[in-house]
Every structure is written in C-alpha cells, then in structure tokens.
Amino acid sequence: MSRKPTAIDAFMARKAEIDAMLARLQALSDDHFHVSPNEVTWGHVGDLDHYAELLKRITDCAFREGEYAE
C-alpha cells in the first residue's frame, strides 16, 4: 500500500527541482551563456536583460523586495 504524500515530501521535491534549475543556470553562466566574448551582440545583451528581469521577479518575491516589499 502506498502512503499519502506529505507536505514535506512535496516541498522537498519542489526544492530539488529548483536546485537543479539553479545548478543548470550557474553552469550556463560559468560558460558565459555559450557566447564567446568576441561574438557578443546586442541580441545577447537583450537575452541577459530578459533573464535578469525574470530572476529579479523571483528574488524580489523570495526576499520581499521591490513590489513585494512590506
């Protein structure tokens, strides 16, 4: 008989997903987002602007900053 999942089970599963995503992002950043310094274009800058904007929304929410400040 299988047991019913608990909140801690769900929490730890989500945390593992987040940890995996963060590790992948760190590896991508360490590799300069697969762009050689001699090949950087304004398009690459736009991509990083977009990533930074999305990450700022996450960090603002997590740390209660920006629009999430109390």
FIDRENLO-720919 format. One line per field, with one value per residue: residue number from 1; x, y, z of N, C-alpha, C in turn. Coordinates in nm, 3 decimals, padded with zeros to 5 digits. Layout:
// FIDRENLO-720919
seq = NUM|... $
n.X = X|... $
n.Y = Y|... $
n.Z = Z|... $
ca.X = X|... $
ca.Y = Y|... $
ca.Z = Z|... $
c.X = X|... $
c.Y = Y|... $
c.Z = Z|... $
// end
This chain:
// FIDRENLO-720919
seq = 1|2|3|4|5|6|7|8|9|10|11|12|13|14|15|16|17|18|19|20|21|22|23|24|25|26|27|28|29|30|31|32|33|34|35|36|37|38|39|40|41|42|43|44|45|46|47|48|49|50|51|52|53|54|55|56|57|58|59|60|61|62|63|64|65|66|67|68|69|70 $
n.X = 00.084|00.060|00.178|00.021|00.124|00.312|00.322|00.590|00.715|00.629|00.733|01.012|01.050|00.989|01.188|01.415|01.378|01.408|01.673|01.807|01.749|01.876|02.142|02.185|02.153|02.369|02.585|02.550|02.591|02.858|02.974|02.954|02.705|02.711|02.841|03.104|03.340|03.424|03.213|02.988|02.678|02.430|02.195|02.252|02.291|02.032|01.905|02.022|01.930|01.658|01.661|01.765|01.562|01.350|01.463|01.495|01.231|01.175|01.365|01.291|01.038|01.102|01.267|01.112|01.121|01.126|00.828|00.714|00.777|00.718 $
n.Y = -00.117|00.220|00.519|00.826|01.129|01.374|01.717|01.787|01.607|01.700|01.959|01.912|01.784|01.991|02.171|02.028|02.037|02.314|02.348|02.198|02.349|02.590|02.502|02.435|02.689|02.822|02.680|02.745|03.022|03.021|02.933|03.153|03.187|03.042|03.202|03.341|03.589|03.742|03.725|03.850|04.010|04.276|04.144|03.929|04.069|04.162|03.916|03.847|04.063|04.002|03.752|03.843|04.016|03.836|03.677|03.873|03.924|03.685|03.687|03.924|03.852|03.631|03.751|03.951|04.210|04.508|04.520|04.345|04.419|04.478 $
n.Z = 00.000|-00.088|00.062|00.155|00.007|00.186|00.304|00.343|00.174|-00.078|-00.068|-00.053|-00.298|-00.479|-00.402|-00.480|-00.756|-00.801|-00.710|-00.906|-01.135|-01.068|-01.057|-01.325|-01.442|-01.321|-01.429|-01.698|-01.686|-01.594|-01.826|-01.980|-02.098|-02.331|-02.518|-02.693|-02.594|-02.814|-02.983|-02.888|-02.916|-02.944|-02.927|-02.761|-02.525|-02.486|-02.440|-02.191|-02.040|-02.034|-01.895|-01.650|-01.566|-01.523|-01.319|-01.123|-01.054|-00.924|-00.712|-00.583|-00.490|-00.324|-00.131|-00.037|-00.158|-00.370|-00.557|-00.385|-00.133|00.209 $
ca.X = 00.000|00.140|00.136|-00.022|00.234|00.301|00.368|00.736|00.751|00.607|00.828|01.146|01.051|01.000|01.322|01.509|01.360|01.470|01.818|01.854|01.743|01.983|02.271|02.194|02.177|02.506|02.674|02.535|02.659|03.001|03.014|02.922|02.582|02.752|02.881|03.243|03.349|03.441|03.090|02.876|02.599|02.325|02.093|02.291|02.263|01.887|01.874|02.059|01.835|01.535|01.686|01.782|01.430|01.275|01.525|01.466|01.095|01.184|01.437|01.209|00.933|01.163|01.325|01.015|01.176|01.055|00.682|00.673|00.821|00.607 $
ca.Y = 00.000|00.342|00.617|00.956|01.226|01.478|01.849|01.787|01.535|01.792|02.069|01.864|01.759|02.122|02.224|01.956|02.093|02.447|02.328|02.152|02.463|02.683|02.443|02.450|02.830|02.855|02.622|02.827|03.148|02.993|02.917|03.281|03.170|02.983|03.309|03.383|03.736|03.803|03.708|03.913|04.108|04.338|04.041|03.855|04.159|04.156|03.788|03.855|04.156|03.926|03.657|03.920|04.066|03.724|03.641|03.980|03.899|03.574|03.728|04.023|03.777|03.549|03.834|04.057|04.337|04.562|04.526|04.253|04.473|04.501 $
ca.Z = 00.000|-00.092|00.160|00.104|00.015|00.288|00.263|00.337|00.051|-00.190|-00.051|-00.088|-00.442|-00.545|-00.372|-00.567|-00.891|-00.800|-00.701|-01.037|-01.227|-01.029|-01.099|-01.470|-01.471|-01.281|-01.530|-01.819|-01.658|-01.592|-01.966|-02.045|-02.174|-02.461|-02.611|-02.686|-02.582|-02.946|-03.060|-02.819|-02.990|-02.863|-02.906|-02.640|-02.413|-02.468|-02.376|-02.050|-01.977|-02.011|-01.786|-01.526|-01.529|-01.467|-01.192|-01.027|-01.005|-00.829|-00.590|-00.513|-00.420|-00.219|-00.026|-00.008|-00.204|-00.487|-00.544|-00.278|-00.004|00.304 $
c.X = 00.090|00.087|00.100|00.095|00.206|00.349|00.520|00.785|00.741|00.707|00.967|01.156|01.065|01.137|01.426|01.499|01.429|01.621|01.876|01.854|01.854|02.120|02.290|02.222|02.318|02.606|02.669|02.606|02.811|03.058|02.979|02.804|02.609|02.789|03.027|03.248|03.362|03.314|02.969|02.811|02.497|02.210|02.123|02.264|02.114|01.843|01.903|01.970|01.706|01.551|01.694|01.647|01.347|01.331|01.499|01.325|01.097|01.251|01.358|01.100|00.993|01.214|01.235|01.072|01.093|00.905|00.629|00.713|00.701|00.614 $
c.Y = 00.125|00.443|00.749|01.054|01.332|01.611|01.852|01.713|01.629|01.906|02.027|01.833|01.889|02.184|02.158|02.008|02.229|02.435|02.285|02.267|02.563|02.631|02.458|02.594|02.872|02.802|02.703|02.961|03.129|02.978|03.042|03.268|03.125|03.089|03.344|03.535|03.806|03.797|03.777|04.018|04.171|04.240|03.959|03.940|04.158|04.028|03.794|03.953|04.083|03.827|03.730|03.972|03.954|03.682|03.746|03.963|03.789|03.619|03.834|03.952|03.700|03.632|03.951|04.195|04.386|04.566|04.435|04.302|04.502|04.638 $
c.Z = 00.000|00.008|00.091|00.115|00.123|00.231|00.251|00.213|-00.070|-00.187|-00.098|-00.237|-00.519|-00.523|-00.461|-00.710|-00.902|-00.796|-00.835|-01.138|-01.197|-01.072|-01.248|-01.508|-01.434|-01.382|-01.659|-01.803|-01.658|-01.733|-02.049|-02.140|-02.317|-02.565|-02.587|-02.675|-02.717|-03.031|-02.998|-02.908|-02.896|-02.840|-02.782|-02.514|-02.383|-02.400|-02.227|-01.974|-01.941|-01.896|-01.652|-01.476|-01.463|-01.331|-01.085|-00.970|-00.899|-00.700|-00.513|-00.431|-00.301|-00.101|00.014|-00.036|-00.322|-00.461|-00.432|-00.138|00.085|00.361 $
// end
